[in-house]
């Protein structure tokens, strides 16, 4: 890639903090869903609307976020996202004060908009910060920061409140949310001050068109991102992936509660699975394992894991969510570089499309919730099987369309 010849470990460290913030903000859904189901007597499908409100903004703000990057750069766009996060948690306080599902949905929507802006900046930034063939390794490092933050949300809030999930009332949420607002404001300031160089992909906005063609001949004669079939298939795979990953990360605690298991921290089961996979990615990619091979292996593991969750009894089923999450771990790190390969001058547009595909996190969990209400919590996990099958196809053949 056409990246500055500098040590990118320092920028990665700062971006790692931002990935942690992404996971922390998304983890609020895993915390709130069982709380609202109890406090407001909501069904599973209704509580999953929180996830929908969080992920729909990716569809709406994917392109505006990329335009924002073009005008003010990656660093200022990242800082802007933290301002939006702080505003979102201010709205969560209003929601808790009124015990209103409408306000919770509005707050989740604003948090989703902040997440869309941050994801649109950090994911392509990490992808093009170094060589493309090792992008999955860098994204895996970021993934460790991100996935450890999901269960950290529940742990942090329950520690601040001093109560278990079953005992939390709406008024208990004020203090932890106020602390979170302060944290996001500080992160916004850190983002502005961080030593993050502006980077460009090969063939992206070069000084002259001849240089663009030399750097990325595949994209030189293209006039639209719709002419990149590997990108379009990758966007659909990412849409399904985010949906099933969100199911594995956001439902473990609720599933354990439905089975009347003791304890509140079952959210660590999928997070540990994700982190184990990311560590393997850091060690194995690209020296021992290509990004495409990692995706194939992970899709097979996730397929097996989702079937086991759907058929095994009791606590064994909950613990098998670990294998779903382990399979999901390297899909994101592999999908982004495979789908963004050889986009050249369309790199930012391709990033917009992939960011919009994150809206899958709104659709698939809601479908799972509808199935749960109609059948059972355990049966609803079957929705993951066809999703992982398509992802397996992309890892085996879909991304290769570019080379034919």
Buried (B, 14 or more C-beta within 10 A) or exposed (E): BBBEEEEBEEBBEBBBEBBBBBBBBBBBBBBBBBBBBBBBEBEBBBBBBBBBBBBBBBBBBBBBBBEBBEEEEBBBBBBBBBBBBBBBBBBBBBBBEEBBBEBBBBBBBBBBBBBBBBBBBBBBBBBBBBEBBBBBBBBBBBBBBBBBBBBBBBBBBBEBBEBEBEEBEBEBBBEBBEEBBEBBBEBBEBBBEBEBBEBBBBBBEBEEEEEBBEBBEBBBEBEEBEEBEBBBBBBBBBBBBBBBBBBBBBBBBBBBBBBEBEEBBBBBBBBBBBBBBBBBBBEBBBEEBBBBBBBBBBBBBBBBBBBBBBBBEEEEBBBBBBBBBBBBBBBBBBBBBBBBBBBBBBBBBBBBBBBBBBBBBBBBBBBBBBBBBEEEBBBBBBBBBEBBEBBBBBBBEBBEBBEE
